[in-house]
């Protein structure tokens, strides 16, 4: 009986370690594009990161329940494609102003980040649900001056 209990404890510890490393790996990968997330049903209900341009006119804050919702538009994550399109500022502007660009609805419970505005690059961690809404656990807003550093860091990963 004692031997079985020791096995159970080791199994639970190993299972916990596996879960922790899996979560760490998924959050350290480069963010996915909106089009990748929307078009891949295998990503439903999985913790992922998605990158997009904030569509300013879509930002809605419901203060009474601390809920924030907005759209992000598809932008490339490849450094060369961003250069070809004229840099990150041009990429963000083109994405927001193109009505045919793939978009994703984001809902976040919490305070509105101060820098959340039109044509800001957002990297969001959370889950896409079957209702087509991406429920965010965290939002990182990237200013263009720090963009090169982030792209270089992602290329290393």
C-alpha positions as CSV (number, residue, x, y, z in Angstrom):
1,X,0.0,0.0,0.0
2,X,2.8,2.4,0.9
3,X,4.5,1.7,-2.4
4,X,1.4,2.5,-4.4
5,X,1.0,5.8,-2.6
6,X,4.6,6.8,-3.4
7,X,4.0,6.0,-7.0
8,X,0.8,8.2,-7.0
9,X,2.8,11.1,-5.5
10,X,5.5,10.8,-8.1
11,X,2.9,10.6,-10.9
12,X,1.2,13.7,-9.7
13,X,4.5,15.6,-9.4
14,X,5.5,14.6,-12.9
15,X,2.1,15.5,-14.3
16,X,2.4,19.0,-12.6
17,X,5.9,19.5,-14.0
18,X,4.7,18.6,-17.5
19,X,1.7,21.0,-17.3
20,X,4.0,23.8,-16.1
21,X,6.6,23.3,-18.9
22,X,3.8,23.1,-21.5
23,X,2.3,26.4,-20.4
24,X,5.7,28.0,-20.3
25,X,6.5,26.8,-23.9
26,X,3.1,28.0,-25.3
27,X,3.6,31.5,-23.8
28,X,7.2,31.9,-24.9
29,X,6.5,31.2,-28.6
30,X,6.1,34.1,-31.1
31,X,2.6,35.3,-31.2
32,X,0.3,34.0,-34.0
33,X,-1.3,36.2,-36.6
34,X,-5.1,36.9,-36.4
35,X,-5.6,35.0,-39.6
36,X,-3.8,31.9,-38.2
37,X,-5.9,31.9,-35.1
38,X,-9.3,32.4,-36.8
39,X,-8.6,29.8,-39.4
40,X,-7.3,27.0,-37.2
41,X,-10.0,25.2,-35.1
42,X,-7.3,23.2,-33.3
43,X,-6.4,26.4,-31.5
44,X,-9.9,26.7,-29.8
45,X,-9.8,26.8,-26.0
46,X,-6.0,26.7,-25.9
47,X,-3.8,29.3,-24.2
48,X,-2.1,31.1,-27.1
49,X,-0.7,34.5,-28.0
50,X,-2.0,36.5,-30.9
51,X,-0.7,39.7,-32.5
52,X,-2.7,42.4,-34.2
53,X,-3.3,46.1,-34.8
54,X,-5.9,47.7,-32.4
55,X,-8.9,49.1,-34.3
56,X,-9.5,52.2,-32.3
57,X,-13.1,52.8,-33.2
58,X,-14.0,49.4,-31.8
59,X,-12.8,50.0,-28.3
60,X,-15.6,49.7,-25.8
61,X,-15.3,49.9,-22.0
62,X,-18.0,48.8,-19.6
63,X,-16.8,50.3,-16.4
64,X,-19.5,48.8,-14.2
65,X,-18.2,45.3,-14.9
66,X,-14.6,46.3,-15.8
67,X,-14.9,44.7,-19.2
68,X,-13.0,45.9,-22.2
69,X,-13.7,44.8,-25.8
70,X,-12.0,45.7,-29.1
71,X,-11.0,44.4,-32.5
72,X,-7.5,43.6,-33.6
73,X,-6.7,43.4,-37.3
74,X,-4.3,40.9,-38.9
75,X,-0.7,42.0,-39.3
76,X,2.3,40.0,-40.5
77,X,4.7,38.8,-37.8
78,X,7.6,38.1,-40.2
79,X,10.3,40.8,-40.0
80,X,10.9,40.8,-43.8
81,X,7.2,41.2,-44.6
82,X,7.0,44.2,-42.2
83,X,10.0,45.8,-43.9
84,X,8.5,45.2,-47.4
85,X,5.3,46.9,-46.2
86,X,7.2,50.0,-45.1
87,X,7.8,49.4,-41.4
88,X,5.6,48.7,-38.4
89,X,3.8,52.1,-38.5
90,X,2.7,51.5,-42.1
91,X,1.8,47.9,-41.3
92,X,-0.4,49.0,-38.4
93,X,-2.1,51.8,-40.4
94,X,-2.7,49.5,-43.4
95,X,-4.2,46.8,-41.2
96,X,-6.6,49.2,-39.4
97,X,-7.7,51.0,-42.6
98,X,-8.3,47.8,-44.7
99,X,-11.9,46.7,-44.2
100,X,-11.2,43.4,-45.8
101,X,-8.4,42.5,-43.4
102,X,-9.2,39.6,-41.0
103,X,-10.2,40.8,-37.6
104,X,-10.7,39.3,-34.2
105,X,-12.9,40.4,-31.3
106,X,-11.1,40.6,-28.0
107,X,-12.7,40.7,-24.6
108,X,-10.7,41.5,-21.5
109,X,-11.8,41.8,-17.8
110,X,-9.7,44.4,-16.1
111,X,-8.6,48.0,-16.4
112,X,-8.1,49.6,-19.8
113,X,-4.4,49.9,-20.5
114,X,-3.4,53.6,-20.8
115,X,-1.8,53.2,-24.2
116,X,-4.7,51.2,-25.8
117,X,-5.6,53.2,-28.9
118,X,-6.0,53.1,-32.6
119,X,-3.2,51.6,-34.6
120,X,-1.3,50.3,-31.6
121,X,0.3,46.9,-31.8
122,X,-1.2,44.5,-29.3
123,X,0.1,41.1,-28.3
124,X,-2.6,39.3,-26.4
125,X,-2.5,36.0,-24.4
126,X,-5.7,34.1,-23.9
127,X,-8.1,31.7,-25.5
128,X,-10.3,31.7,-28.6
129,X,-13.7,30.2,-27.9
130,X,-16.2,28.7,-30.2
131,X,-18.2,31.9,-30.2
132,X,-15.4,33.5,-32.2
133,X,-14.3,35.8,-29.3
134,X,-10.8,35.8,-28.0
135,X,-10.9,36.0,-24.2
136,X,-7.8,37.7,-23.0
137,X,-5.9,37.1,-19.8
138,X,-3.2,39.7,-20.6
139,X,-2.5,42.5,-23.0
140,X,0.9,43.8,-24.0
141,X,1.0,47.0,-26.1
142,X,4.1,47.5,-28.2
143,X,5.3,50.9,-29.1
144,X,7.2,51.2,-32.4
145,X,10.5,52.1,-30.8
146,X,10.6,48.7,-29.0
147,X,9.4,46.7,-31.9
148,X,12.8,45.9,-33.4
149,X,13.9,44.5,-30.1
150,X,10.9,42.3,-29.8
151,X,11.3,40.9,-33.4
152,X,14.9,40.1,-32.7
153,X,14.0,38.4,-29.5
154,X,11.3,36.3,-31.2
155,X,13.7,35.3,-34.0
156,X,16.1,34.0,-31.4
157,X,13.4,31.9,-29.8
